[in-house]
Amino acid sequence: MTERPWLAAYPAGVPAEIDPSGYGSLVELMEQSFREHGARPAYSFMGKEQSFAETDELSQAFAAYLQQLGLARGDRVAIMMPNVPQYPVVVAAVLRAGLIVVNVNPLYTPRELEHQLVDSGAKAIVIIENFAATLQQCIAKTPVRHVVLAAMGDRLGTLKGALVNYVVRKVKKLVPAYTLPGAVRFNDALARGRRAPFKRPEIRPDDIAVLQYTGGTTGVSKGAVLLHRNLIANVLQSEAWNAPAMGTVPAGEQSTAVCALPLYHIFAFTVSMMLSLRTGAKVILIPNARDLKATLDELSRHRFHTFPAVSTLFNGLAHHPDFGKVDWSNLKVSVGGGMAVQSAVARLWLEKTGCPICEGYGLSETSPSASCNPVTSKEFSGTIGVPLPSTWMACMDDEGREVPAGEPGEICIKGPQVMAGYWQRPEETAKVLGPEGWFRTGDIGIMDERGFFRVVDRKKDMIVVSGFNVYPNEIEDVVGAMPGVLECAVVGVPDEHSGEAVKLIVVAKDPALTEAQVREWCRDRLTGYKRPRVVEFRMELPKTPVGKVLRRELRAAHA
C-alpha cells in the first residue's frame, strides 16, 4: 500500500503523523501532567474531587509501598476494581515503580481470575473488598503473594468514607464474607509507603506497561503486551483526532470527560484515563454504568465535554426517563466503540443531545484506537471512519494480499499503537502479527474509495446460509431501526437444509410487538436468505460488563 486516500477526510489541523518520541514512558507523560495541572481536579467520585497533585502524592507513596514489598522491575501487579479513585492512583504507582499493570475484570468468576493471575504471573493484586471472596477461592493456586484491599469509601474522607463503607457492607450487603490472611488495607499501604523511600527506576519506551487480556471471545483469554510507546502513541493519536472539537471548549474552562466504561477495559484506560492525564482534563468516575438512574443523577451535577461509550449504553441512557435531567449542551465528542453502533441508536442520540456519535474502531491489541469518524461530522456515517494519524489499515485476503476498494477482506492494522504480541504465546502471536507489522484483526471489512472503513462482521460470527454469507450486524441494524424494538442480536444456528439459518433475538420496548410484525419488517428490507428463520423474544440480552452482546451465549442456548 502506497497511498492513504483517507487523509483527504482529515479535518483541518489534524496531522497525518504523530511523534510519540516526546515521552520516554507513560511515567514521563503522567509526571508532566502532575506538574502542570497540580491544583486542578483530576477525578470526581461521589461528590469528592481528587486533584492532580493528590494523585501524584498518593501514587508515589503507593509506588514506594510496592517496592518495599520486594517487587522487582517487570513484575506484574493485578488491579481488580471498578471505577474508583484508587484505580488511577494504583496504575500510576505500578508504572512509576517500573512494574507492569494487569487489568482484571472485577466480575470474573474464580476460574477466570485464576487463569489470568496464573497466566500473567502476577505477584500482587489490588482488589476492592466486594470481590475479595472470589480471590479467596483461587489465590492458593496462583503466584499472588501480596494482597491490598480497597473499599468504596477509602478516598472520600473519614466521615463520608465510613458512611459509604457501612452502606456498601451492611445495608446493600455487597461485600460477601471472605478470609484473606495477610491482606493489607489500601490506606494502610499508603501510610507505609509514605514512610518508605521511593527509588525511581529507568523506564524505556520498549518496556511493557500493561498486559491487557482480551475478552476470550475467540477462545482462551490472552494477554496483549502493550508497551509504554504503544500507549503513548494512542494517547497522542486520540488527542490529535479530538482536537478540532475540543478546541471549541471555552478558554479557561477545564475539559471534562465522562468515564462510564470500566477502567479495566482498554477503551476507558486509554481514552478516558490516560488521554485525560495528557490534556489535564477532569474525569467523572462512574462506578456502575449499568445503574442508569445513578449514572444520570451523577451527570446532572456536571458540565462535561467528552463521552466514550458502547452502543448499548448510549441506547439505555437515551431511553431512560431521567435523560432530560442532564445538561448535554456542552458535549463536544461522543465516541462509540467496543461494538457496532446501530443507526437507530445514533439517530436518537443526535436528536436528544445534538452531538453525533463518532463511531471508532480498535481492539485490546491496538491500545485500542485504530480508526474513527471525524469529530467534525454532523451525522452518523455507519462506518468506523478512517485510520488515525500514523495508522495504516487495509482489507486483505487469506494470503495477505490487499483486496480492491469495495471488496470484503480481513481488516489489518499497522501503526505505533499495535501490541508487541501475546504474553508468552509466540504461536498465537505469529497467527496475527506478520513480519511487516500488520496485525490481522479477525474482522471482515470493506474500504470505500475515500478510505472509510466499514466492519461487516467478525470472521467467526459470519453465518453461511446455503453458501451465501450473512453478516449479523446488517440484520441487527435493520431490525434495530424498527419502532417497538429496544435491542436485538443475530446468530447463526444449525439447519439441516441450508447448513445454517439466521436466528433473531429481540428485546421489545413495545410489549404489543409481535413476531409477525418483525417478520414483515424483515421481509420488506432483507433478501430471502438474510431473513430470520427463528425469531425469539427476550427480556434482555446477555452482555459483557462493558456492554458487548455475548453472541456465543445466544448460540449456545440454541445448541
C-alpha positions in Angstrom: 0.0 0.0 0.0 1.5 3.3 -1.1 -1.5 5.7 -0.8 -3.7 6.8 2.1 -6.9 8.1 0.5 -8.3 8.7 3.9 -6.1 11.7 4.6 -8.4 13.9 2.4 -11.1 13.3 5.1 -9.0 14.6 7.9 -10.4 17.8 9.4 -8.2 20.9 9.2 -5.4 20.8 11.7 -5.3 17.0 12.2 -1.8 15.8 11.3 -1.1 12.8 9.1 1.5 11.6 11.6 2.1 11.9 15.4 5.5 11.9 17.1 5.5 9.7 20.2 9.2 10.2 20.9 8.5 13.2 23.1 7.9 10.9 26.0 10.3 8.1 27.1 7.5 6.4 29.1 3.9 6.8 30.3 5.5 7.8 33.6 7.0 10.9 31.9 3.6 11.7 30.5 1.9 11.4 33.9 4.5 13.3 35.8 4.4 16.2 33.4 0.6 16.3 33.9 1.0 16.3 37.7 3.4 19.2 37.5 1.4 21.3 35.0 -2.1 20.7 36.4 -1.4 20.1 40.1 -4.2 22.3 41.6 -6.8 21.1 39.1 -9.3 18.3 39.9 -8.2 15.1 38.1 -11.1 12.8 39.3 -14.6 13.3 40.6 -16.2 10.5 42.5 -19.4 10.5 44.5 -19.1 14.3 45.1 -15.4 14.3 46.1 -12.7 15.6 43.9 -9.0 14.4 43.8 -6.5 16.8 42.3 -3.6 16.1 40.0 -1.2 16.9 42.9 -3.0 14.5 45.2 -2.8 11.8 42.6 0.9 12.5 42.3 1.5 12.2 46.0 -0.7 9.2 46.6 0.7 7.3 43.6 4.3 7.9 44.7 3.5 6.7 48.2 1.9 3.5 46.8 4.8 3.0 44.4 7.2 3.1 47.4 5.0 0.6 49.2 5.1 -1.8 46.2 8.9 -1.5 46.1 9.3 -2.2 49.8 7.4 -5.5 49.3 10.4 -6.6 47.2 8.7 -6.4 43.8 11.3 -6.1 41.1 11.2 -4.2 37.8 9.0 -6.0 35.4 6.9 -7.9 38.0 3.2 -7.9 37.3 0.5 -6.3 39.6 -3.1 -7.1 39.0 -5.8 -4.4 39.5 -9.3 -5.7 40.1 -11.6 -2.7 40.9 -14.5 -0.7 39.4 -14.2 3.0 38.6 -13.0 4.3 41.9 -10.3 6.9 42.5 -7.9 4.3 43.8 -7.7 2.8 40.3 -5.7 5.7 38.6 -3.6 6.0 41.7 -2.6 2.3 41.6 -2.0 2.4 37.8 0.3 5.4 38.2 2.1 3.7 41.2 2.6 0.4 39.4 4.1 2.2 36.3 6.3 4.6 38.4 7.7 1.6 40.3 8.8 0.0 37.0 6.2 -2.7 37.3 3.5 -4.0 34.8 -0.2 -3.4 35.1 -2.5 -6.4 34.7 -6.1 -5.1 34.3 -8.7 -7.6 35.7 -12.4 -7.6 35.2 -13.9 -7.4 38.7 -16.9 -9.6 37.8 -14.7 -12.6 36.9 -15.5 -16.0 38.3 -12.8 -17.7 40.4 -12.0 -19.9 37.4 -11.4 -16.8 35.1 -9.5 -14.9 37.8 -7.2 -17.9 38.4 -6.4 -18.2 34.7 -5.5 -14.6 34.4 -3.4 -14.5 37.6 -1.5 -17.7 36.7 -1.1 -16.7 33.0 0.3 -13.2 33.9 2.4 -14.5 36.8 1.0 -11.6 38.9 2.8 -11.4 42.3 0.5 -8.8 43.8 -3.1 -7.8 43.4 -5.0 -4.6 44.4 -8.7 -5.6 44.7 -11.8 -4.0 46.0 -13.3 -5.8 49.0 -16.6 -6.5 47.2 -14.8 -9.2 45.2 -12.4 -10.5 47.8 -14.4 -13.7 48.2 -13.7 -14.5 44.6 -10.0 -14.1 45.1 -10.1 -16.3 48.3 -11.4 -19.2 46.2 -8.5 -19.3 43.9 -5.5 -17.4 45.4 -3.8 -20.6 46.7 -3.4 -21.8 43.1 -1.8 -18.5 41.9 1.6 -16.8 42.3 0.0 -13.9 44.1 1.7 -13.3 47.4 0.6 -9.7 48.3 -3.0 -8.5 48.5 -4.1 -4.9 49.0 -7.8 -4.5 49.8 -9.6 -1.3 48.7 -13.0 -0.1 49.8 -15.5 2.2 48.1 -15.1 4.9 50.8 -11.3 4.9 51.0 -10.8 8.3 49.4 -14.0 10.0 50.5 -12.8 11.4 53.8 -13.3 10.0 57.3 -17.0 10.6 57.9 -18.3 10.2 54.3 -16.0 7.2 53.7 -17.2 5.4 56.8 -20.8 6.0 55.9 -20.3 4.8 52.3 -18.5 1.7 53.5 -21.2 1.0 56.1 -23.9 1.2 53.4 -22.0 -1.0 50.9 -21.1 -3.6 53.6 -24.1 -3.7 55.9 -27.1 -2.1 54.1 -26.6 -3.2 50.4 -24.6 -6.3 51.5 -22.3 -6.0 48.6 -19.3 -7.5 50.4 -19.6 -11.3 50.8 -17.7 -12.8 53.7 -14.0 -13.6 52.9 -10.8 -14.7 54.5 -7.5 -13.3 53.1 -4.8 -13.6 55.8 -2.1 -11.0 55.4 -4.1 -8.7 53.2 -3.3 -5.0 53.8 -5.9 -2.2 53.6 -5.3 0.4 50.9 -5.0 3.3 53.2 -2.6 1.4 55.4 -0.5 0.6 52.4 -0.3 4.3 51.6 0.8 5.1 55.1 3.6 2.5 54.9 4.6 3.9 51.5 4.9 7.4 52.8 7.5 6.2 55.4 9.5 4.2 52.7 12.0 5.6 50.2 10.9 5.7 46.6 13.6 4.6 44.1 13.0 5.9 40.6 13.7 3.1 38.1 14.8 3.7 34.5 11.9 3.0 32.2 12.3 2.8 28.4 9.7 3.1 25.6 10.0 -0.6 24.8 9.3 -1.7 28.3 6.0 -3.4 28.9 3.4 -1.1 30.6 0.2 -3.2 30.5 -1.0 -6.8 30.0 -4.4 -6.3 28.6 -6.3 -9.6 28.5 -8.7 -10.0 25.5 -12.2 -10.9 26.4 -11.8 -14.5 25.5 -14.5 -14.3 22.8 -12.2 -16.1 20.4 -11.0 -18.8 22.7 -8.7 -18.7 25.7 -8.1 -15.3 27.2 -4.7 -13.9 26.1 -2.7 -11.0 27.4 -2.0 -8.4 24.8 1.5 -7.0 25.5 1.2 -3.2 25.4 4.5 -1.3 25.6 4.9 2.2 27.0 5.4 3.6 23.5 2.2 1.8 22.2 0.0 3.6 24.8 1.8 6.9 24.4 1.2 6.8 20.7 -2.5 6.0 21.1 -3.0 8.8 23.6 -1.4 11.3 21.2 -3.3 9.9 18.2 -6.6 10.3 20.2 -5.7 13.8 21.3 -4.9 14.9 17.7 -8.1 13.4 16.5 -10.3 15.1 19.1 -8.6 18.5 18.8 -11.0 20.1 16.2 -13.9 19.6 18.6 -12.1 20.1 21.9 -10.7 23.4 20.6 -14.2 24.8 20.9 -14.3 24.4 24.7 -14.3 27.9 26.1 -10.9 29.3 27.0 -10.1 28.8 30.7 -12.7 26.0 31.1 -11.3 22.7 32.2 -12.3 19.9 29.8 -14.2 17.2 31.5 -14.6 13.5 30.4 -17.3 11.0 31.5 -15.8 7.7 32.4 -18.8 5.3 32.4 -16.9 2.4 30.8 -14.8 0.4 33.2 -11.2 1.4 33.5 -10.0 -2.2 33.3 -11.2 -2.1 29.7 -8.6 -0.7 27.3 -11.0 1.8 25.8 -11.6 3.6 29.1 -8.0 3.0 30.2 -6.5 4.9 27.3 -9.2 7.2 26.0 -10.6 8.3 29.5 -7.8 8.0 32.0 -4.5 8.3 30.0 -5.8 10.9 27.5 -7.2 13.0 30.3 -3.9 12.9 32.1 -2.2 14.2 28.9 -4.7 17.0 28.4 -5.3 18.0 32.1 -8.9 17.0 31.9 -11.2 16.1 34.8 -12.6 12.6 34.8 -16.1 11.9 36.2 -15.8 8.3 37.6 -19.0 6.3 37.2 -18.6 3.1 39.3 -21.5 1.2 37.8 -22.9 2.5 34.5 -25.5 -0.3 34.4 -27.3 1.6 37.1 -28.6 4.1 34.6 -30.5 6.2 37.1 -27.5 6.7 39.4 -25.4 7.5 36.3 -27.8 10.2 35.1 -28.0 11.6 38.7 -24.3 11.9 38.8 -24.0 13.5 35.3 -26.7 16.0 36.2 -24.2 17.6 38.6 -21.5 18.3 36.0 -20.6 20.1 32.8 -18.8 17.7 30.6 -17.4 17.6 27.1 -16.5 14.0 26.1 -18.4 10.8 26.5 -16.9 7.5 25.2 -19.4 4.6 25.4 -20.7 1.5 23.7 -23.9 1.4 21.7 -25.9 -0.3 24.4 -25.1 2.4 27.0 -26.0 5.2 24.6 -29.2 3.4 23.9 -30.1 2.7 27.6 -29.4 6.3 28.7 -31.3 7.8 25.8 -34.4 5.8 26.6 -34.3 6.5 30.3 -36.9 8.8 31.8 -34.3 10.8 33.6 -32.3 11.6 30.5 -33.7 15.1 30.3 -32.4 16.0 33.8 -28.8 16.2 32.4 -27.4 19.2 30.6 -26.0 17.7 27.4 -25.4 21.1 25.7 -21.6 21.2 26.4 -21.0 17.7 24.9 -18.4 18.0 22.1 -17.4 14.4 21.4 -19.4 11.2 21.7 -17.2 8.3 20.8 -18.8 4.9 20.1 -16.6 1.9 20.3 -16.4 -1.7 21.6 -19.2 -2.9 19.3 -21.1 -1.7 16.3 -23.2 1.4 16.9 -26.7 0.8 15.5 -28.0 3.6 13.3 -31.3 3.9 15.2 -29.3 4.5 18.4 -27.1 7.1 16.7 -30.2 8.9 15.3 -31.8 9.0 18.7 -28.6 10.2 20.5 -28.1 13.0 17.9 -31.8 14.1 18.3 -31.6 14.2 22.1 -28.1 15.6 22.6 -27.2 17.5 19.4 -23.9 15.7 19.4 -23.4 12.9 16.8 -21.8 9.6 17.8 -18.4 9.3 16.1 -18.0 5.6 15.8 -14.5 4.4 16.2 -12.8 1.0 16.0 -10.0 -0.7 17.8 -9.0 -3.7 19.9 -7.1 -4.5 23.0 -4.2 -5.4 20.7 -4.2 -1.8 19.3 -4.1 0.0 22.6 -7.1 0.3 21.4 -8.0 3.0 18.9 -7.2 2.4 15.2 -9.8 4.4 13.3 -12.6 6.9 14.0 -15.0 9.2 12.2 -14.0 12.8 12.1 -15.2 14.6 15.2 -16.4 17.4 13.0 -19.1 15.1 11.5 -22.6 16.4 11.7 -24.3 13.0 11.2 -23.7 9.3 11.8 -21.9 7.7 8.9 -22.5 4.0 9.7 -18.8 3.4 9.2 -15.9 3.0 11.6 -14.3 6.1 10.0 -10.8 6.4 8.8 -7.4 5.4 10.2 -6.0 7.7 12.9 -2.7 9.6 12.3 0.3 7.3 11.8 -2.0 4.4 11.2 -2.4 2.2 8.1 -5.3 -0.1 7.5 -6.1 -2.4 4.7 -8.6 -5.2 3.8 -6.7 -8.3 2.9 -7.4 -11.8 1.7 -6.2 -15.0 3.4 -2.9 -14.8 1.6 -2.2 -11.3 2.9 -2.9 -9.5 -0.4 -4.9 -6.3 -0.3 -8.3 -6.6 -1.9 -9.7 -3.8 -4.1 -11.8 -1.0 -2.6 -15.4 -2.1 -2.1 -14.4 -5.8 -1.7 -14.6 -7.5 1.7 -11.4 -8.7 3.3 -9.9 -9.1 6.8 -9.1 -5.7 8.3 -5.4 -5.4 9.0 -3.7 -2.6 11.0 -0.2 -1.2 11.1 0.9 1.6 13.4 2.8 2.6 16.6 -0.2 1.5 18.8 -0.1 -2.2 17.7 0.9 -4.5 20.5 4.3 -6.3 20.7 2.4 -9.7 20.8 0.6 -12.0 23.2 2.1 -12.7 26.6 4.2 -15.9 26.4 2.2 -17.1 23.4 4.5 -17.0 20.3 2.4 -19.3 18.2 -0.8 -17.2 18.8 1.3 -14.0 18.1 2.5 -15.5 14.8 -1.1 -16.1 13.7 -2.0 -12.4 13.9 1.3 -10.4 13.5 3.1 -10.7 10.2 6.7 -9.9 9.6 5.9 -6.5 8.1 4.0 -5.5 11.3 0.4 -5.9 10.0 -2.0 -7.1 12.7 -4.8 -9.3 11.5 -7.9 -8.4 13.4 -10.3 -11.2 12.5 -12.9 -8.7 11.4 -14.2 -8.6 7.9 -14.4 -5.1 6.5 -14.8 -3.0 3.3 -12.9 0.2 2.5 -14.6 2.6 0.1 -12.8 4.9 -2.4 -12.5 7.7 0.2 -10.7 5.4 2.7 -13.6 5.0 5.1 -13.9 1.5 6.5 -17.0 -0.5 7.4 -17.0 -3.6 9.5 -19.3 -6.2 8.0 -18.5 -8.7 10.8 -16.1 -10.9 12.6 -15.0 -14.0 10.7 -16.4 -16.3 13.3 -19.8 -14.5 13.6 -20.5 -14.7 9.8 -23.4 -17.0 9.0 -23.3 -19.1 5.8 -26.8 -19.8 4.5 -26.8 -22.2 1.5 -23.4 -20.8 0.5 -24.4 -17.1 0.9 -22.5 -15.1 3.5 -24.8 -13.3 6.0 -23.4 -10.7 8.4 -25.3 -10.3 11.7 -24.5 -6.6 12.0 -26.5 -5.9 8.9 -29.7 -7.6 10.1 -29.3 -6.1 13.6 -29.1 -2.7 12.1 -32.3 -3.3 10.1 -34.3 -4.7 13.0 -32.8 -2.2 15.5 -34.4 0.6 13.4 -37.9 -0.9 13.8 -40.3 1.0 16.0 -41.0 -1.0 19.1 -37.6 -2.7 19.2 -35.2 -1.8 22.1 -32.3 -4.1 21.2 -31.7 -7.1 19.1 -29.0 -9.7 18.3 -28.5 -12.2 15.5 -26.6 -15.5 15.5 -26.3 -18.5 13.2 -27.9 -21.8 14.2 -27.6 -25.2 12.6 -30.1 -26.0 9.9 -30.4 -29.4 8.1 -31.5 -27.8 4.8 -29.3 -24.7 4.5 -26.3 -25.6 6.8 -27.0 -22.6 8.9 -30.0 -20.4 9.5 -30.5 -16.9 10.9 -31.8 -16.6 14.4 -33.0 -13.2 15.7 -33.4 -12.4 19.4 -35.5 -9.3 20.1 -35.9 -7.2 23.3 -39.1 -5.2 22.7 -39.8 -1.7 24.2 -43.4 -2.1 23.0 -45.0 -5.1 24.7 -47.5 -5.4 21.9 -44.8 -6.1 19.3 -45.4 -9.4 17.5 -43.3 -11.9 15.7 -45.5 -11.4 12.6 -44.7 -7.7 12.6 -41.0 -8.4 12.9 -41.1 -10.8 10.1 -43.0 -8.4 7.9 -40.4 -5.7 8.6 -37.6 -8.0 7.6 -39.4 -9.2 4.5 -39.6 -5.7 3.3 -35.9 -4.9 3.9 -33.9 -8.1 3.6 -33.4 -10.6 0.8 -34.7 -14.1 1.4 -31.6 -15.8 2.7 -30.9 -13.0 5.2 -34.3 -13.1 6.8 -34.5 -14.7 10.3 -35.6 -18.3 10.3 -36.1 -18.2 14.1 -37.4 -15.2 16.0 -37.2 -15.2 19.8 -38.3 -12.5 22.3 -36.4 -12.0 25.5 -36.4 -9.5 28.4 -32.7 -8.7 27.9 -29.6 -9.8 26.0 -26.6 -11.4 27.7 -23.7 -8.9 27.8 -20.2 -8.5 29.0 -19.7 -5.9 31.8 -18.6 -3.4 29.1 -21.9 -3.9 27.3 -20.9 -6.1 24.3 -23.6 -8.6 23.4 -22.4 -12.1 24.1 -23.4 -13.8 20.8 -21.7 -17.0 21.9 -24.2 -17.4 24.8 -27.1 -16.9 22.4 -25.6 -19.6 20.1 -25.1 -22.0 23.0 -28.7 -21.6 24.1 -29.8 -23.0 20.7 -27.3 -25.9 20.6 
